Amino acid sequence: MKKFTHLDERGRAKMVDVTEKEVSLREATARGVVLMRPETFQRILAGGMEKGDVLGVARVAGIMGAKRTAELIPMCHPLNIAGVEITFHPIEEEHKIEIEAHIKLRGQTGVEMEALVAVATTALTIYDMCKAVDREMVISDIHLVEKKGGKSGHFVWGGGDEGSGNRRK
C-alpha cells in the first residue's frame, strides 16, 4: 500500500515538497453532472433564466475555480495554469448537463484537484443560477477521468462504483 505524501513521519499534515521534481506537461480531465427538472433543463438551453446565460457564467466560474484551487484545498500548490477548458454535454432524455473540465500546465505537480474544483464550481454555479425555479437539482458523479504527466504516469478512470475500476497506462 502506498504511503500518504501529505503526512510526515509522525502523521502530521504537510505540503509535499516538489522542488526536486522535473517540470513536465501535466493534464487532467474531470467530469460531473447536474440533474434537474425537464422545465429547468429547457430554460437553461433556451437562455430563459432570469439571472442570464447560465452556462456562460458557469464556464467562467469553473475557470476561476480552477485558478483558485490552492486557496480552497489546504495542501494544493499554487499553480501557473496554462489552459482551462470547460465543456457542457446536455443530455435531454435524462434532463441533465454533464460538465467536463480539462486543465493543462507545464509544472512540477499535477492538476487533478484543479480539474475537480473546476467541475464542482461550474456545477454549483448552475445550481445557484437556477435555484429559484428548481431547488431539487442534484450535483453528482464528480470524478477524475484522466490524468497525464508526472512520475505516477497516465491514469484513466475505468468506471464502475466498486472503486477498483481504475487502470494505469
WORAFEN-V607019 format. One record per helix or strand of 3 or more residues. SS is the DSSP state (H for helix, E for strand). FROM is the first residue (numbers start at 1). TO is the last residue. If there is no record, write none. Layout:
SS:FROM:TO ; SS:FROM:TO
//
This chain:
E:24:35 ; H:38:46 ; H:54:67 ; H:69:72 ; E:83:91 ; H:92:94 ; E:96:107 ; H:112:130 ; E:138:148
//
